[in-house]
Amino acid sequence: IPGDEPSVEAAVSAYPERFWGYFFVNPLAPVAPERLRSVLERGKMRVPCLFPAMHAYPLSDARVAAVLDTVEKSPKPVVLVHCGVLS
């Protein structure tokens, strides 16, 4: 669920050998860069998820590049991109 990082962080804390924390990022949101850095720096969430169909942006948008640049600086950078359509 977008914005529900605390419950995922709790699961990762309880079972770090079993879970990787995934979280939604909307690159179009004005606070996206700060939120992304903050969530990654807490160390429980490792995989930002981009969903272009849900948030209505192309992957070629410069704000997506900014997300990727931020993630690249994290240890073991991984990004999930959902390229399917909404039904």
N, C-alpha and C positions, 0 to 999 in steps of 0.2 A: 504494500500500500504506500503510495507516495507520502513522504513525510513521517513514516513510522520507523525511523531509524532506532529509537530507544528499545523497542521490543526485539529487533534483530540483534542489536548490540548485546542485549542480555543473553540471548541464545548463544552467541559467539563466545561470550565470557564464560558461560556454563560449560560449553562443549567446543573449545577452540580447535580440537583435533578433528571435529566433524563438520564444522560450518565455516563458510566464508560469508562475510556480510556483503550483500548486494543492496543497492539503493538507487532509486530514480533520481535523475538529474534532468531538469528542463533547461537547456542552454539559453533559452530566450528570456528566462526570468532575470530580472535586474540583479538579484542577489546570488545568482548561480555560482559565480567564481568564488565568492567568500564562503558560501555554504559548502561547496565542494571541498575547498581546502580545510575547512573546519571539521567536516565529517571524516576526511582521510587522516587528518592529524590526530584524531582521537584513537586511531589505530585498530578499531574493531571492524570497520567497514572497509572492504578492499576493492569492490567492483561496482563502479558507477554504471548505471543502465541508461542508455539513451533509447528513446522511443519516438522516432520522428513522426510516425503517423498519429500518435496520441497528441503530441504537442505542436504539430503542423510546421515543421521546418525541414529543409533539405540538409543532407549530410555535408554539403559543400558550404554551408553557412559559416562565416568566420567565427561565430560564437561556439560552434562545435569544435573548431580547431583550438580555441582557447581552453575548452574542457580537456581535450586530448593533451595539450601542452602541460596542463596542471597535473594530470594523472601520470604523465611520463616521468615526472619528478619524484613520484612516490616509489617506495620499495615494491618490487614485483608488480609493475603496472599491468592492469587488465581492465578492459572496458567491454561491456556487453552492448551490442547494438541490435535492437529488434527491428527488422526490416519488413515485417508482415503488415497486413492491413487490419484495421479494427472491424469487428463484425458485430 
